């Protein structure tokens, strides 16, 4: 039987330096994004496994399957909205005239 895993909030585990170089900032930002996408992927996998187990008759707890499915959906929606905000911020930065 597939169990629901604890889904942690996306918390960047970044150590900030007093004088950070652009290369370090880029690397840390990329790391945070990669971690967030990996968490999203894991949430989707758990939901898929639980749904398949329910359909195959191996899981009897519809409640936990629905919770996992909703968590996956909310996580995906949040990720899409964050992506949209990042794109908007990038476009705004590109419009700034020096």
N, CA and C of each residue as an Amber inpcrd file, in Angstrom:
protein
   294
   0.8410000  -1.1780000   0.0000000   0.0000000   0.0000000   0.0000000
   0.8930000   1.2510000   0.0000000   0.5480000   2.2180000  -0.7740000
   1.3190000   3.4520000  -0.8830000   0.8980000   4.4000000   0.2360000
   1.8720000   5.0160000   0.8950000   1.5780000   5.9400000   1.9970000
   1.7830000   7.3800000   1.5430000   1.0340000   8.2710000   2.1370000
   1.1780000   9.6930000   1.8530000   2.4460000  10.1850000   2.5310000
   3.3160000  10.8450000   1.7850000   4.5320000  11.4080000   2.3810000
   4.2630000  12.8280000   2.8270000   5.0540000  13.2670000   3.7660000
   4.9350000  14.6410000   4.2380000   5.5100000  15.5640000   3.1730000
   4.7580000  16.5360000   2.8030000   5.2150000  17.4980000   1.8060000
   5.6710000  18.7520000   2.5250000   6.9570000  19.0090000   2.4270000
   7.5200000  20.1880000   3.0830000   7.3250000  21.4010000   2.1970000
   7.1500000  22.5320000   2.8430000   7.0790000  23.7880000   2.1010000
   8.4350000  24.0550000   1.4590000   8.4070000  24.7510000   0.3750000
   9.6560000  25.0670000  -0.3110000  10.3930000  26.1090000   0.5060000
  11.4860000  25.6760000   1.0920000  12.2910000  26.5740000   1.9060000
  13.7030000  26.5560000   1.3570000  14.1400000  27.6680000   0.8510000
  15.5030000  27.6750000   0.3160000  16.5180000  27.4630000   1.4170000
  17.4460000  26.5740000   1.1670000  18.5150000  26.2990000   2.1170000
  19.7710000  26.9550000   1.5850000  19.7410000  28.2540000   1.5840000
  20.8140000  29.0380000   0.9920000  21.5130000  29.8090000   2.0990000
  22.8090000  29.7970000   2.0660000  23.5790000  30.5970000   3.0050000
  24.0050000  31.8630000   2.2740000  23.5970000  32.9850000   2.8020000
  23.9010000  34.2550000   2.1620000  25.2530000  34.7820000   2.6270000
  26.0200000  35.2310000   1.6770000  27.3220000  35.8060000   1.9740000
  27.1810000  37.3200000   2.0530000  28.1060000  37.9560000   2.7510000
  28.0500000  39.4010000   2.8850000  28.2250000  40.0680000   1.5200000
  29.2090000  39.6260000   0.7640000  29.4480000  40.1490000  -0.5800000
  29.3050000  38.9940000  -1.5570000  28.1660000  38.9180000  -2.1640000
  27.8690000  37.7950000  -3.0340000  28.1510000  38.1710000  -4.4900000
  28.7890000  37.2740000  -5.2010000  29.0640000  37.5170000  -6.6130000
  27.8370000  37.1240000  -7.4310000  27.6790000  37.6880000  -8.6230000
  26.5500000  37.2980000  -9.4780000  26.5420000  35.8010000  -9.7960000
  27.7150000  35.2140000  -9.9530000  27.7830000  33.7800000 -10.2510000
  27.2470000  32.9540000  -9.0810000  27.5890000  33.3540000  -7.8500000
  27.0720000  32.6450000  -6.6720000  25.5670000  32.8190000  -6.5420000
  25.0920000  34.0160000  -6.7760000  23.6540000  34.2810000  -6.6960000
  22.9090000  33.4490000  -7.7340000  23.4620000  33.3900000  -8.9390000
  22.8430000  32.6000000 -10.0070000  22.7910000  31.1260000  -9.6160000
  23.8790000  30.6270000  -9.0790000  23.9630000  29.2210000  -8.6820000
  22.9600000  28.9060000  -7.5690000  22.8600000  29.7870000  -6.5890000
  21.9360000  29.5610000  -5.4830000  20.4840000  29.6440000  -5.9500000
  20.1910000  30.5950000  -6.8240000  18.8360000  30.7380000  -7.3440000
  18.4510000  29.4990000  -8.1450000  19.3770000  29.0210000  -8.9740000
  19.1250000  27.8150000  -9.7670000  18.9020000  26.6100000  -8.8580000
  19.6520000  26.5420000  -7.7800000  19.5020000  25.4400000  -6.8350000
  18.1300000  25.4560000  -6.1740000  17.6680000  26.6280000  -5.7910000
  16.3440000  26.7530000  -5.1710000  15.2630000  26.3290000  -6.1570000
  15.3730000  26.7600000  -7.4040000  14.3790000  26.3810000  -8.4120000
  14.4050000  24.8800000  -8.6800000  15.5880000  24.3050000  -8.7740000
  15.6850000  22.8590000  -9.0020000  15.0600000  22.0720000  -7.8570000
  15.3060000  22.4970000  -6.6300000  14.7070000  21.8220000  -5.4730000
  13.1870000  21.9110000  -5.5060000  12.6710000  23.0690000  -5.8740000
  11.2210000  23.2560000  -5.9370000  10.6100000  22.3480000  -7.0050000
  11.2580000  22.2510000  -8.1420000  10.7390000  21.4050000  -9.2140000
  10.8230000  19.9340000  -8.8350000  11.8760000  19.5420000  -8.1450000
  11.9930000  18.1590000  -7.6720000  10.8900000  17.8310000  -6.6770000
  10.5630000  18.7670000  -5.7890000   9.4790000  18.5460000  -4.8340000
   8.1380000  18.4320000  -5.5510000   7.9310000  19.2660000  -6.5610000
   6.7030000  19.1850000  -7.3540000   6.6030000  17.8240000  -8.0240000
   7.6850000  17.3730000  -8.6190000   7.7070000  16.0780000  -9.2850000
   7.4100000  14.9440000  -8.3130000   7.9950000  15.0080000  -7.1240000
   7.7630000  13.9670000  -6.1190000   6.2970000  13.9510000  -5.6820000
   5.7060000  15.1150000  -5.5220000   4.2940000  15.2070000  -5.1510000
   3.4170000  14.5740000  -6.2220000   3.7190000  14.8540000  -7.4840000
   2.9600000  14.2820000  -8.5950000   3.1100000  12.7540000  -8.6330000
   4.3290000  12.2610000  -8.3860000   4.5590000  10.8120000  -8.3970000
   3.7680000  10.1130000  -7.3030000   3.7720000  10.6920000  -6.1040000
   3.0280000  10.0950000  -4.9860000   1.5430000  10.0330000  -5.3170000
   1.0230000  11.1040000  -5.8710000  -0.3860000  11.1390000  -6.2430000
  -0.6980000  10.0830000  -7.2980000   0.1470000   9.9680000  -8.3060000
  -0.0620000   8.9720000  -9.3620000  -0.0200000   7.5530000  -8.8070000
   0.9600000   7.2770000  -7.9360000   1.0780000   5.9360000  -7.3510000
  -0.1560000   5.5820000  -6.5270000  -0.6200000   6.5450000  -5.7540000
  -1.7890000   6.2830000  -4.9130000  -3.0370000   6.0820000  -5.7590000
  -3.1730000   6.8510000  -6.8280000  -4.3320000   6.7080000  -7.7110000
  -4.3090000   5.3490000  -8.4010000  -3.1310000   4.9310000  -8.8770000
  -3.0080000   3.6150000  -9.5200000  -3.3030000   2.4940000  -8.5350000
  -2.8350000   2.6380000  -7.2990000  -3.0970000   1.6220000  -6.2800000
  -4.5870000   1.5290000  -5.9910000  -5.2690000   2.6520000  -5.9440000
  -6.7110000   2.6560000  -5.7030000  -7.4450000   1.9960000  -6.8570000
  -7.0490000   2.3310000  -8.0850000  -7.6970000   1.7570000  -9.2620000
  -7.4660000   0.2490000  -9.3520000  -6.3050000  -0.2230000  -8.8710000
  -5.9850000  -1.6460000  -8.9170000  -6.5980000  -2.4110000  -7.7410000
  -7.2220000  -1.7000000  -6.8250000  -7.8350000  -2.3470000  -5.6760000
  -6.8680000  -2.6360000  -4.5480000  -5.6860000  -2.0750000  -4.5980000
  -4.6850000  -2.3100000  -3.5590000  -4.7990000  -1.3130000  -2.4110000
  -5.5300000  -0.2460000  -2.6270000  -5.7000000   0.7720000  -1.5850000
  -7.1950000   0.9350000  -1.3220000  -7.5530000   0.9970000  -0.0600000
  -8.9620000   1.1270000   0.3090000  -9.3090000   2.5230000   0.8040000
  -8.2990000   3.3630000   0.9940000  -8.5110000   4.6590000   1.6230000
  -8.6230000   5.7720000   0.5720000  -9.8270000   6.0000000   0.1070000
 -10.0830000   7.0330000  -0.8920000  -9.7270000   8.4120000  -0.3570000
  -9.9190000   8.6050000   0.9390000  -9.6520000   9.8960000   1.5740000
  -8.2000000  10.3310000   1.3620000  -7.2420000   9.4440000   1.6530000
  -5.8280000   9.7830000   1.4870000  -5.4500000   9.9780000   0.0170000
  -6.0830000   9.2120000  -0.8620000  -5.8170000   9.3740000  -2.2970000
  -6.2800000  10.7480000  -2.7580000  -7.4310000  11.1740000  -2.3090000
  -7.9470000  12.4940000  -2.6860000  -7.0860000  13.6150000  -2.1050000
  -6.6000000  13.4350000  -0.8870000  -5.7280000  14.4430000  -0.2790000
  -4.4400000  14.5670000  -1.0760000  -3.8520000  13.4390000  -1.4370000
  -2.6170000  13.4620000  -2.2240000  -2.8530000  14.1100000  -3.5850000
  -3.9900000  13.8200000  -4.1880000  -4.3220000  14.4070000  -5.4880000
  -4.4920000  15.9220000  -5.3900000  -5.1630000  16.3830000  -4.3620000
  -5.3600000  17.8210000  -4.1680000  -4.0450000  18.5300000  -3.8680000
  -3.1810000  17.8960000  -3.0650000  -1.8670000  18.4840000  -2.7760000
  -1.0640000  18.6340000  -4.0540000  -1.1290000  17.6200000  -4.9050000
  -0.4040000  17.6810000  -6.1740000  -0.9600000  18.7940000  -7.0530000
  -2.2750000  18.9310000  -7.0830000  -2.8920000  19.9790000  -7.8870000
  -2.5560000  21.3790000  -7.3880000  -2.6240000  21.5690000  -6.0830000
  -2.3030000  22.8800000  -5.4970000  -0.8290000  23.2140000  -5.7120000
   0.0300000  22.2220000  -5.5470000   1.4590000  22.4400000  -5.7500000
   1.7420000  22.8440000  -7.1970000   1.0920000  22.1720000  -8.1380000
   1.2750000  22.5160000  -9.5520000   0.7630000  23.9180000  -9.8530000
  -0.3960000  24.2730000  -9.3360000  -0.9460000  25.6120000  -9.5600000
  -0.0360000  26.6830000  -8.9660000   0.4820000  26.4400000  -7.7880000
   1.3870000  27.3920000  -7.1460000   2.6560000  27.5660000  -7.9630000
   3.1960000  26.4630000  -8.4510000   4.4110000  26.5140000  -9.2640000
   4.1780000  27.3050000 -10.5430000   3.0520000  27.1090000 -11.1740000
   2.7330000  27.8460000 -12.4010000   2.5990000  29.3380000 -12.1030000
   1.9670000  29.6850000 -11.0080000   1.8210000  31.0990000 -10.6610000
   3.1670000  31.7450000 -10.3330000   4.0390000  31.0050000  -9.6540000
   5.3730000  31.5360000  -9.3610000   6.1350000  31.7430000 -10.6580000
   6.0320000  30.7910000 -11.5650000   6.6830000  30.9350000 -12.8720000
   6.1720000  32.1840000 -13.5970000   4.8650000  32.3860000 -13.5800000
   4.2950000  33.5650000 -14.2350000   4.8140000  34.8600000 -13.6180000
   4.9120000  34.8930000 -12.2970000   5.4320000  36.0870000 -11.6180000
   6.9010000  36.3200000 -11.9660000   7.6860000  35.2560000 -12.0540000
   9.0890000  35.4080000 -12.4310000   9.2280000  35.9360000 -13.8530000
   8.4000000  35.4530000 -14.7500000   8.4340000  35.9390000 -16.1350000
   8.0390000  37.4120000 -16.1840000   6.9960000  37.7870000 -15.4470000
   6.5880000  39.1930000 -15.4050000   7.6980000  40.0790000 -14.8420000
   8.3640000  39.6050000 -13.7930000   9.4630000  40.3840000 -13.2090000
  10.6040000  40.5310000 -14.1980000  10.9120000  39.4740000 -14.9100000
  11.9800000  39.5240000 -15.9130000  11.6270000  40.5320000 -17.0150000
  10.3910000  40.4900000 -17.4780000   9.9690000  41.4320000 -18.5240000
  10.0450000  42.8760000 -18.0250000   9.6700000  43.0870000 -16.7690000
   9.7340000  44.4330000 -16.1990000  11.1730000  44.9100000 -16.0950000
  12.0680000  44.0340000 -15.6900000  13.4880000  44.3960000 -15.6070000
  14.0220000  44.7430000 -16.9900000  13.6090000  44.0070000 -17.9890000
  14.0910000  44.2630000 -19.3460000  13.5700000  45.5970000 -19.8930000
  12.4640000  46.1020000 -19.3590000  11.9210000  47.3880000 -19.8050000
  12.6080000  48.5840000 -19.1580000  13.3490000  48.3410000 -18.0950000
  14.0050000  49.4330000 -17.3800000  15.0850000  50.0210000 -18.2760000
  15.0320000  51.3240000 -18.4070000  16.0510000  52.0200000 -19.2100000
  17.0750000  52.6620000 -18.2830000  18.3050000  52.4760000 -18.6320000
  19.3870000  53.0170000 -17.7980000  19.7610000  54.3890000 -18.2830000
